[in-house]
Amino acid sequence: EQPSAPNPVAAPMRSLPWGDLNFLQTTDTHGWQAGHLQEAQYSADWGDYISFAERMREKADTMGVDLLLVDTGDRIEGNGLYDGSTPKGEYFYDIMKEQHIDVICTGNHELYQADAAAREYDITVPNFSGRYLASNLDYINPETGKPVPMAQRYRKFTTKNRGIRVLAFGFLFDFTGNANNTVVQPVEQTIKEDWFQEAIREDVDLFLIIGHVTLRGPEYKALYDAIRGQKWDTPIQFFGGHSHIRNYAKYDSNAHGLQAGRYMETIGWMSIKGLGGSKKVEEESRELKTRSTPTFKRRYIDNNLFGYHYHTGLNDTTFPTEHGKNVSAMINDARKELKLDHTFGCAPKDLWMSRAKYPSSDSLFSWLEKEVLPVVVVNEERKGVPTLALANTGTLRFDVFKGAFTKDTTFIISPFVSKFLVIKDVPYKSAKGILDLLNNGGPVFETSDFHTSQLAPPEQLSVLEDITPATLAQDHFDAFKSQQEQIPLISRSEKDSPDLIPGYTTKDEGGSDGDDTIHSPITFYRVPNCVQAPISFPAEGDPENVDLVFVDFIQPWILMALQFKGEKYGKQDVQSYTNSTLTELLAGWIKDNWSHDC
Ligand SMILES: O=c1ccn([C@@H]2O[C@H](COP(=O)(O)O)[C@@H](O)[C@H]2O)c(=O)[nH]1
């Protein structure tokens, strides 16, 4: 743990089911390798995760089973540990590489910026040489201008203890927002390629598909169909990512998928019992002959030391490995060098992305639209011109907690290098309808690559309904009726069961027993795709024209929406509005408005 991390709090736990082949998964860690310094239940750091993996490998060796680690991308953007240096990731890549990851792939965030994609190719791929897979991704060699595979397309290997023959692929969803030094091939095209068709005809005990892909997205459907077309019953294990949720999919009795949340909150655990393999012990071989299909089990591990001690059966003294401790020290040193604890001000209260309703006084997006945008969206040359300022909600990435607002917090909230752009003097009659179009979509966006869901926080890709106190009460009632595991714990006296900590209460295709820690539930309210602030509007009546100002990420959607409104604007009409990034503007706002000590 980092020195300033809060101590984990004891909670009722579920143990990890072991199999012949077991996995630990990270995904969408977004630079949170220092762990959560304001949330006790996710307070373990990358060093602790290294100790955990090493202790679990020792356990696996003792049991004669195998343990593999996978990471499914979006390792960068979202935390000062990556975003706080120039160039970005100065300390990050050295910290990341200390974990022994067996199969690793790329996420969309590694590709938004050309410099990040180049670092991925030059640093991360060699750091995980032979284990980094890029089944549908090429990098444009800057010297030749020609595409080369980002990394090897697939990997075939045999596990150490059980001799299980694994064929692994590493995919990225059909992403189109990448910088022009990479080429993402749609999965549906890749599966037609000769190398892929030959690979899926190989005789193996398990196909392992890791990807920065949502479990129920069209890409995994295509891959599943392609493999099942050749191998009707070879077990397939999928690992997914991207939508930041804990999730599980059962494609058939022999093909399952796991997705391990986001931001180092969750370590995914997957175990498969009954796989073929050359090194089985005699009695188990007999048992396996009678077993028709393997069994798949999953857990979502809360990333904290209480859980790590619980799952390894170790304690403060016996748990940490030298390697893990050294990596925690590396992270602490990097945070100090980057001055991530430098305080800009003190947040007077919590502001929530999705735990509070929008609009409301506790909503992060109401704060952005009402308090921040009207102050930071300024251009001296356009002073006094009526302006509509728009930002997508996906541009903010995490809640603000009451208390110190540090350099780290600015990147946690707003990691992107987005600046504001302007189209000047847009007729107000057209400009005023843009927000509604972006929030409510419609056919104009469905027929293009511009699905407006890309504007909102990724969690909303999968959580399609609000989770309110009323729905939670109904769930609790339903669970009670069907005697679910949590209920007796919730209703026991305080002496028998500690107060439950609010957190994940996952319901997925595996049921409602996936979380390793039993939590009390939290609310989730969906938010619009974009918010808007009117600035320098006349006291009465509507302006004739406005400056339409927006974060650069949403330019394609703005131009499309204007076209739909009958306005003929193009890229040539878009100009720069601010020299500073939204992150820098936010930091300035905090200094000016919340500058007192906590
Ligand atoms: O410059 C950017 C890049 C991304 N976003 C938002 O992030 C999501 C994607 O997040 P994942 O972590 O990859 O799921 C994207 O849809 C945008 O909403 C952004 O606002 N600006």
The ligand as a Tripos MOL2 file, in Angstrom:
@<TRIPOS>MOLECULE
LIG
   21    22     1     0     0
SMALL
NO_CHARGES

@<TRIPOS>ATOM
      1 O1        -10.2100   12.3290  -25.4730 O.2       1 LIG1
      2 C1        -11.1410   11.6470  -25.0000 C.ar      1 LIG1
      3 C2        -11.1250   10.2540  -24.9910 C.ar      1 LIG1
      4 C3        -12.1790    9.5620  -24.4460 C.ar      1 LIG1
      5 N1        -13.2330   10.2200  -23.9280 N.ar      1 LIG1
      6 C4        -14.3640    9.4780  -23.3040 C.3       1 LIG1
      7 O2        -13.9300    8.2240  -22.8360 O.3       1 LIG1
      8 C5        -14.7420    7.1970  -23.4100 C.3       1 LIG1
      9 C6        -13.9500    5.9420  -23.6010 C.3       1 LIG1
     10 O3        -13.5560    5.5000  -22.3670 O.3       1 LIG1
     11 P1        -13.0510    4.0120  -22.1280 P.3       1 LIG1
     12 O4        -12.2910    4.0960  -20.8630 O.co2     1 LIG1
     13 O5        -12.2560    3.6440  -23.2920 O.co2     1 LIG1
     14 O6        -14.2010    3.1220  -22.0510 O.co2     1 LIG1
     15 C7        -15.2200    7.7770  -24.7080 C.3       1 LIG1
     16 O7        -16.3520    7.0990  -25.1530 O.3       1 LIG1
     17 C8        -15.4840    9.2050  -24.2900 C.3       1 LIG1
     18 O8        -16.7160    9.3020  -23.6380 O.3       1 LIG1
     19 C9        -13.2850   11.5830  -23.9560 C.ar      1 LIG1
     20 O9        -14.2630   12.1880  -23.4840 O.2       1 LIG1
     21 N2        -12.2270   12.2690  -24.4850 N.ar      1 LIG1
@<TRIPOS>BOND
     1     1     2 2
     2     2     3 ar
     3     2    21 ar
     4     3     4 ar
     5     4     5 ar
     6     5     6 1
     7     5    19 ar
     8     6     7 1
     9     6    17 1
    10     7     8 1
    11     8     9 1
    12     8    15 1
    13     9    10 1
    14    10    11 1
    15    11    12 2
    16    11    13 1
    17    11    14 1
    18    15    16 1
    19    15    17 1
    20    17    18 1
    21    19    20 2
    22    19    21 ar
@<TRIPOS>SUBSTRUCTURE
     1 LIG1         1 GROUP 0 **** ****
